[in-house]
Amino acid sequence: MKRMRMTGLAAFVAAMGLGAAVQAAEGPTESPAWARGLCESVEEGVRLLEGYHLAPEEEAARAALLEALIRAAEPAVVFLDEAGLTTRTERLSDQAWYSGVTLVSTDGLPKVAAVQKDSPAEAAGIQPGEWIEKVGETGIQDGMRLQEVRDLFASGEAPELALGLRDEEEKSRTVTVERVRRAESSVADVENLPADMGYIRVAGIYPGAAGEIASALEAWQSTDVFGAILDLRGADGTAEEEVPALAARFTEEGAVLYTMADRQGGELVTVRAPAAPVETMPLMVLTDEGTTAAAELLAAVLGGSVKGAMLIGRETAGDPMIREPLRLSIGRHALLATRQVRTADGSVYDGTGGVAPDVAISDVALGEILYEPETPVLRRGKTLSDEEKEDKALRDRTRNDTYLRRATDVLLGLQALGYDRER
């Protein structure tokens, strides 16, 4: 009887398209202990369906069984068809469409958290706090994964993208965003903010990213710029080799930055800091649920292996270069975490969660709306001092971006406490 069950299990596994992979990886060995009750469960389901004359379509049943088995082992797995895999590949490259909108998931629906300055989204008049109801021809359903919505923003051949929006007063409208192709440069924007702060917006960690970011930091070293903000929201990329080159500026040569291990914890490679100029400016790093791949690995290292950097925003996507698409016999791909990352502080990222920020931004904080008259009301004969003008300019710049406002608040606090940039 046991042999019959094991034979049935082998047929079951082979039918789902796993047999070849298992045999290639392990050879003709007995099935693992956890698999020995699967046949009984499948047989029970077959008897139940047969008893009520409910026969599923064969291909649909195979796909459902295979995906359910994989999801039981890794709840965070993502299944992609060929189009989805292509979209993911393009998104991780430097060829994706850019809109300039930061999204969060609130009550199961995507909501605009911030609109980046001089972006297509700003030009279209999109406002923080608006809900996304439709992207192109696709209506947004409750519970849709945020990454699926982001993929809709990045897909398509034409730059024009129609968006259905709904504001806090339940009024709906449609706008068209004229998207632009993301620049080949890893750095999308460098800006000198009021109050002696520098801002770098990163599109993704592509080849040459460390040099591009370092150039901006070095240019500020000889100026009055007190601190820098590195915006990794929505950033991705696949140039893992750029991470240590940049992170090394915030630690000593030879320090462990991260270890890449297999799923059992076995070390694959330990990456140490190469020789690099020492960075003295405090660095605020902005993250959100769209921070993934090499950009997420950079966030993990800056948050867990170096000094002088602080993460602000939301938990990242949960894929710091640890997932790979594995083709299934059902014509889809399982995006599985086949590796894990350990940073110097002992944090482990294995696909079950992302990088948690030091300063978390809540849904309530994202809903903040700052009202301020365009022209301050002053007593007769009084004018704004240079410091007051600079303070107002900073508030104006960060009014529609809670993440950026938090980062500038932290830097202002460090300035007030007498933080020594030349520590």
Buried (B, 14 or more C-beta within 10 A) or exposed (E): EEEEBBEBBBEBBBBBBBBEBBBEEEEEEEBEEEBBEBBEEBEEEEEEEEEEEEEEEEEEBBBEBBBEBBBEEBEBBBBBEEEBBEBBEBBBBBEBBBBBBBBBBBEEBBBBBBBBBEBBBBEBEBBBBBBBBBBBEEEBEEEBEBBBBBBBBBBBEEBEBEBBBBEEEEEEEEBEBEBEEBBEBBBBBBBEBBBBBBBBBBBBBBBBBBEBBBEBBEEBEEEEBBBBBBBBBBBBBBBBEBBBBBBBBBBEEEBBBBBBBEBEEEEEEEBBBEEBEEBBBBBBBBBBBBBBBBBBBBBBBBBBBBEBBBBBBBBBBBBBBBBEBBEBBBEBBBBBBEBBBBBBEEBBBBBEEBBBBEBEBEEEEBBEEEEEEEEEEEEEEEEEEEEEEBBBEBBEBBBBBBBBBBBBBBBBEBBEEEBEBEE
